[in-house]
Amino acid sequence: MIAPDLEVSVPDDLGRVHFIGIGGSGMSGIAQMFHQRGITVTGSDRAHSHTVESLRARGIDVQIGHEPLAVREANTVVVTGALWQDNPEYRWAIEHEILVIHRSVALNWLLRGTRVISVAGAHGKTTSTGMIVTALRGVNRDPSFVNGGVIANLGASWGTGGDDEFVIEADESDGSFLLYPTAIGLITNIDTDHLDHYGSAEAFDDAFVTFANQCSERVVVSGDDPTLRRLASRITTPIVTFGETEGVDFRVTHIASSSSGVVATVSHLGQDVELRLSIAGAHNAVNAVGAIAVLVQLGVPLGEAANAMHDFAGTGRRFELHDTVRGVRVYDDYAHHPREVRAALATARSVVGTGRVIAIHQPHLFSRTRDMAADFAHEYESGADFTVVLDVYGAREDPIPGVTGALVSEAYVDPLKVSYCPDWSDAARVAAQHARDGDIIMTLSCGDVYRIIPQVLTELDLS
């Protein structure tokens, strides 16, 4: 893992810029925005993908594989935290004193001269960012944006607008959210994570306090979140609260979720307006009221902000329907923390009706699996009818001896509700054999578990 250097000096003229791992969701959008500004952009990635082909179609030279030759003409190299330090392109750039900057530093370069709206928090960032961007477009504002996932109704994870507003998903995992010159911040919640970077829960909390205090105008925070309530006294920036809790500035009540979406009431300063979402999940009503609170800080009237939320059609890998085979709907979700798993399974339960929910869980990170295996087991055993557990997707971490997906399956109270299948072919077959007409199969992880979906669909067709 490459930690971001948030204090590196970055010139106004970056010259020719090369992105290592350009196919990633965060990297590709930033690369295209650089390209759009007339900067010569090249990139490399480990494999072909739809994103790579899209980049090439826009005139960006993308090489498959990582070879030093790819960076020899670059003046600046952009990397992600997921990159290993033995990457040959990265090593060559360092050895030859080429400026190497983290993705977050490249994004910060794009933010110059704009009014930045940063969305931070442990869960719900991508959805909340998408809601804000969609609603601003719906009230005839034209913000620039960079999101962690594709906004379905826009078909993009990034966009350059004509207004001075720039909406970003601000990642806390490596501390890079502290880099951005945020005017209005949104903190969806705080749930201790990423201790591989922060070292302690206290340091994790401190980072969010710093983020809030760096906001130059307002910070919108969850009034439901116990950690944010505890930390509120340390925040010096003017606070706006939202949630279901009585007494918050923007309150959502009477939430009704179904397969067709969510209906709720949003209240602010004595005014009540109806909220209608076209996406499922009661938790999305809370995400929406946080986004509405941000919009009001940007000068959008409450009613217009609530109405504009209806156009939001979700984001990629957030309860995303892939296909239906013999009456079984197959979804994918980015949930990779017990709290996110709980929300994703609750959404599936609200949609499935009398059917059952069958989960395919890919543990993400060895350290998270080691520390939270019992919590994952509890959420899956409570929220799903049956769960298939894969092996750990290590991402930026080296393996930890003894840490496998079996830690999750072994923590189940009822072993009949779970199957540990490190082999993906076995996993797809087991999930399909358990499914019947009316059920939902859902993959959950921020790793590459979505790649198992074609195998699941094939097994459903055969069974």
N, C-alpha and C positions, 0 to 999 in steps of 0.2 A: 504494500500500500504506500502511495506517495502522499504525504501530508501537505496541505496547501500552505505556501508561504504568503501570508496575507500582507506582509510588509515589503514585498519585492517592488522595486521601482520599475514602472512600466512607461515607456515613451509614448508620445502622441502618435508617432508613426511606427507601426509594428512591422512594416515591410511585408514580405511574403510569409504567410502563416500556415503552419502544418498542424493538423489535429491527429493525435494518436488515439485511435478508438473512436473515429468520427461517426460510426454508426450508432452510438449510444443515444438514448432519447434526449439527454441534456446536451450532449456535444453537437449533435447534428443541427439543432436549432440555432445555436450560437454560431456555428460555422456558416450556416446559410445567411445569417444576418451580417456577418463579416463580408461574405461574398456580395451581398446586396449593396453594401457600402463601397464597392469597387476595389476591395482588397483581394489580392490573389490568394486563394485558399486551396490547399491540397490536404489529403488525409489518407489514413490507412485504417484497416480493420481486419479482424482475424478471419472473417467469413463474409460471403455474399449475403445480402439481405435486401428487402424491399427498400429500406432506408438508403442503402448504398446506391441502389439503382436510381432512386429519386435524386440523390446528390449528383450523380453523374449526369442525369438529365438536365440539371441546372447548370452544367458546365464546370463542376468541381471534379478535379482529378483524384480519384480514390483508388489506392492500391490495396490488394488483398494480401495479407501477410505483413509481417513487420521486419523490414530490412533497413539498415543504415542509409542505403542509397536514397530512400524516400525523403530524408530530412536534409540532405546535403545542400540544397538550394534555399532552405528556409532561413528566415531571419528571426522568427519566433515560433516556438513549439508549444502547443496547448495539450495538457494531459488531464486525466481524471484521477481521483483518489483510488479507483479500482485497479489502476495500472501497477504492475509489479516493477520494482526497481531494476530488475535484470532485463527489462525490455530492451532489445538491441537499438531501437531508434532513440529511446530516452537516454541510454548510456552514451550513444554517439554524440547526441546534442550536448550533454553535460561535459563530455571530454573535450569538445570543440568550442565550448563557451558560447553556445547559442542560447539566447534568452528562452528559458522554459517557465511557463506560467500555468497555474492550475485553472481549470475550467471556470471556477468562481471568479478568478481575477480577470479572465477574458470577458465574462459577463459584466463585471464591474466597469470595465473599459467601455462597454456599450451603454451603460447607464448614465454616462456623463451628461450633465445639463438637463436631466429629466426629473420629474416628480415621481419618486419610486414608492410603489405600494408593494410591500413584502409580506408574503403569507408564510408563516412559520408554525411549528407545532409538531407533536409526535405523530398525529394521525389526521387525515382529512385535508392535507395541504393541497394536493393535486386537484381534488374535487372543488375545494373552496376557491382556488385560483381560477379554475375554469368557470365557476359561477360568476365571479367578479368580472372577468373578461367578457363573458357572454352577455351579462346584464348591461355593462357599459356600452357594448355594441348595440344592444337593444334600445338604449335611450339616446342613440346617435352620437355617442362619444367614440373616439378612434384611438384607443391606447395601443402601445407596443406591448408585447408580452413574451415571456418564456416560461413554459410550464413543464412539469415532469412527465406529462402524458398528453396524448393527443386529445384535444377538445372535440368531441364527436360532431357537434353541429358546425364547427369551423373546419374540421378535417386537418387540423394542424396543432402542433405543440408550441408554435412560435408565430409571431407576426409583427411587422413594422407598421405602426400607425402614424397618423398625422398630428395627433395631440402630443402634449408634453408628458402625459402620464405613461408610466412603464410598470406593468404588473408582473411580478416574478414569484415563483415558488422558491422560498429561501430554505436551503438544506441545512439542518442543524447537525448532521451526522459527523462532520469533520470540523465544525466551528465556522464554516465559511459564511454562514448567515450574518456573522458579525461584521463582515467586510462592506456590505452594501449601504449606501447613503439613504436609508429609509426615511420617508416622510410620514407615511401612515403604515403602521404594522398591524398585522392580525396574528394572534396566537390562538390556534384552535384548541390546544390542550397541551399538557406536559405529562409525559409518561416515561419514566426513567429508562433510557436505552443508550446504546452506543458507548458503553463504558470502556470499550477497547480504546476509544479516543479520549474520553473525559476522565476516566480513572475512578470516579466516585459520583454518587447521586448528587452530592452537594455541588460539585463542579458543573454537572449538567444543569442544575437549577440556576446556578450563578450565570451561566451563559445566556439563559433566557432573560434574566434580569438585565444583563448588559444589553441584549438586543432591544428590549423594551425601552430602556433609558436612552438609547441612541436614536430612537424615532424622534424626528424634529417637530412633528405636529401632534399626532395622537397615536395611541396603541389600543387596539380593540382586543379584548381578552375574554375568554370563557369564564362566566360567572358560576358555571357548574363544576369547574375543575378544582378539586381541593388543593392541589399544589399551587395553582395560580392565585387562589384566595389567600393562601398562606404567604405567598411572595408579594402580594399587592402593596404592602406597606413599604417595600424596598424600591418600588417603581416610582420615579419622579416625573415621568412623562404623563400628561393628562390621559386618564384611563376611561374607556367606554366599555361597558360589559354587555354580554349577550348570553342567552341560554334559556333553559326551562325554569331556572330558579326564580322564585318570587323576589322582586326588588332589583333585578338587573335592568339596564337601560333599554335593551331590546329583548323582549321576551317572546318565546314561541310556546303556544299552548294548543290543546285540542288537536294533537297530531293523529292523523289517521292514514296508515300506510296500506297499500294494496298492490297488486301486480300492475295496475295502471298508473301508479305514482303515489304522491303524498299530498294530502290537504291539511292545512294548519292555519292558525291565527297568529299574526305577528302584532305585538303591541309596543308602542313607543310614545311617551309623553301624552298619554290619554287617547291616542289614536289607535284603532284596531283595523287591520287590513287582512284580507285573505291571501294566503300563500298556496299556490298550486304548482307542484313539481311534476315533471313528466318522467322522473326516475323513481325507482322504488327505494325503500329503506327509511325507517323513521329517523335514523341518525342524520340523514341528509336534510331533514327539516332544521336541525341544529346547525349543520354546516351552512345552510342557506341564510339563517338569521344572522350568523356572523358575517357573511358576505354582504347582506343588506345593511348591516351596521357600518361597514366600510363604505358602501355606496353613499349612504347619507352623509358621512364625513366628507365625501367628494362633492356634495351639493345636490345629489339626486333625491327628489322627494320620496318619502316612504312608500307611498302607493305605487309609484312608477318603478321603484327598485324591486318591490315584491312581484309586480306583474312581469317584469323582465326576466325573472328567474324561471318562468315556465319554458322559455326557449332552450334552457340548458338540457342537453341530451346525454350527459355523462362524459366520462373520459376513458381512454383506452386502459384496459386491464383493471377497471373498477366495475365489478359485476357485469362483465361483458359477455353477452350471448354469442357463442360461436356457431352452433348448429343444433338441430333437433333430429334425432334418429330413432325410429320406432317409438315415438312419443316421449323420449328422454331428452330433456334440454341440457346442453353442456355449456357451462359458464366458466369464465376465468376471472380471478380476482387477485389483486396485488397484496392482500393481507399477509403480513409476515410477523405480527406481534399479537400476543393473546387478545388484547383489547380490539384490534382490528379484525381478528378472526371471529370474535363474538358478534361484531356488527355485521360482518359479511354473512355469517350463518343466519343471523336474525333476518336479514334482507331476503335470503333464499327461502327461509321459512314463511315469510309473508307472501311470497310469490308462488310457492309450490302447491298451495291448497291442501288437498288430501294426500298428495304424494310425499315421497321421502327425499331427504337430502343426503347425498353420498359425496363425501369430501375426499380430495386427493391432496395431501399436505406434503409440501417439500420444505423441510426445515431450512432456514436461511441463517448462515453464520454458525460456526462451531461454538463460539462463546455464548451466543443467545440460546442455542439448543441446550448447552450444558446448564445454563442458569435458569431456563424457563421451561424445561421439558414437562414438568408436572403441570404448569399453568396451561400450556398448549393442550395437554391431554384432557384437562378439565373442560376447557372450552369446546373442544371437538366432541368429547363424550356427551356433553350437555346439549350442544347445538346441532350435531349431525346424527343421522341414524346409523351411519357406518363410515369409517374413515380408512383410507389407504395411506400409509406413511412411506414416503420415499427416503432416500439417504440425504445427507446434508449437502446443501449448495454452499460451498465455502466462501465464494466471492473473494474478498480481499484478505481472508485469513488463511493461515496454514492449519492443517488438521490438528486436532487435539486428541491424543490417545484415548480410546474408549468412548469417544463421542460420535454416535451415529444416530440415525433416525429411530433406532430401537429404544433409545431412552424415552421417546414419546410414547411409543406403543406399550412399553413395559410399565408406564405410569397409569395406564387405564385400570379402572376398577373392574369393568366387565371386558374380559379379553375377546369376547365374541363380537364386540362392536368395532374391532380394529384389526388391521392386517399390515404388518411391516413387510414391504416389498421393495427391496433395493434395486431389483431388476425392473426396468420400465415396462417391458413386454408383459411380465407377470402382473404388474400394477394395473395396466390398462385392462387386461383380461379380468382381473378380480373385480375392478370397479364396474365393468360392463355386465358381468354375470350377476352382480347384486342389484342392478337397476331394472326397473320395470316401467311400463307405460305410466306417465304422469310424474315420474321422479326427476330430480335435478342431480347431475354430477357437476361438481365444481372443483377446479384446481385452485389452490391458494398458495402464494409465495411471491416474493419479488425477485426470485431467481428465474430459471428458464423452464419452469414447470409447464408453461403454456405449450411447450414443444411436444408434450405428450398427448395433446388433444387429438391430432390426426389418428394416433394409435387407438385412442378411446373410441372415436367415431367408427373406425374400422371394426373394432371388437363388438361394438353395439350392433353394427350391421350384420355381423356373422352370428351373433348369439340369438 
